[in-house]
Amino acid sequence: MIGRVTLRNQRHWTPSFSLQVVPPKVVKHEGTLRWEKSVFGFPPKRPPQQQWVRVPDRSLRRVAPEPQLPGIFTGSIYFPFIAAHSSSSADLELKFPKRGRHVQEGLGLSTRFPFLF
């Protein structure tokens, strides 16, 4: 399926150079932390019936991350020049892995100007 991206340069005097629209960065993490109910028992290595103290407590546990589906936009689009107070458009290819509703969480915008000119 074909989609369209439009970039607008809202500055009145200066043009924009070497802009690239890219898919968002995927932050890889090992999971999130979550508080869970637990019981503090002392001495810790005894069975619950032989512990002197048992008090309700909370502990912090790591929860595995949910698997992320690939985004519908995986390529990149390059805009070499956008004049001041104007816009530029480009078509892009969207890939849907299956039928149904899909959401693209966002897009990234990067530039190398003025360094790798």
N, C-alpha and C positions, 0 to 999 in steps of 0.2 A: 504494500500500500504506500502511496506517496503522501507526504505531508509537506508543510511549508513553514520555514522559519524566517521571521522578519526582524531585523535589527534596526533600531532608530537611534540616530545620533542627535540628541536633544541640545547639544552645545551650539551656541549661535555663531562662533567664530572659528573654532578649530575642528579639523577633520579627525577621523579615527583611522588608524592604520593597523593592518595585520591582526585582525580579530579571528578567533577560531571558536566555534561552538562545539563543545564536546559533551559526552555523557557525564553524569555526575560521578565523582569518585566514590567507590564503595569502601567504606571503612570496615576493615576486618578486625573483629574483636572476638575474644574467646567467650563472650557471654556477658550478661548483666548480673549485677548483684541484687539480691532480694532478701528482705528480712523474713524469717520463718519462726514460728513458735517452736520452742524447745523447752527442755527441763534441765536446770543445773542441779547436778547431784554430786555429793562429796561423801566419801572418796570416789574419784571418777571411775576406777576400774572394777568396782564391785557391782554385782547385780542390784537392780532397783530396791529389792527388799532389804538389802544389807547396807544401804547408804544411810548416813546419819542425817544429811540435809537434802531435801528435794524441794526446789523453788522454781516456779514458772519463770521462764527466761525467753529471750529472743536471740537467734544466731543469724549471722550473715552468710548466705550461701550463694554460690555461683550457679546461674541458670543458663543452660545451653541456648545459643542464639537461634532464632527462627530461620529456616532456610530462605534465602532471598531469590526471588525469581529474576531472570535476566530482564533488563529493561527493553523497551520496544525500539529505542534508538541506540545503536552501538557504534556508529561511524563518527565522522567529524565533518564540519562544514567550514570552509575558509573564506573570509571576506578580506580582500587585500586593502580596500579603501572604502570608506563611507564619508561622503562630503558633509560639511557642517549643516545642521538643521535639515537632514534628509534621512531616507531609509533605504535599505537594500534587502532583497529577499532571495532565498535559495530553496530549492526543493530537496527533500531528503527521503530516504527509503526507511520505512518503518517495518519491523519484523515482529509478527505476533506468534508466539510459540503455540498457542491453542486458541480455541474460540472463547468468547466471553469478554468480560470487562477487564481492561488493563489500565494501569496508572503508571506514568513516568514521573518519578518523584521530583525531577528537576533537570536542569541542564547547566553545564558549566561554561564559562566564558574565559578564554585565556588569550594572552597576547605575548609576543616576543619583541615588540617594538619598544625601544629603538635599538635593541642589541643585535639580534641576528637579522639585520636588514638586508 
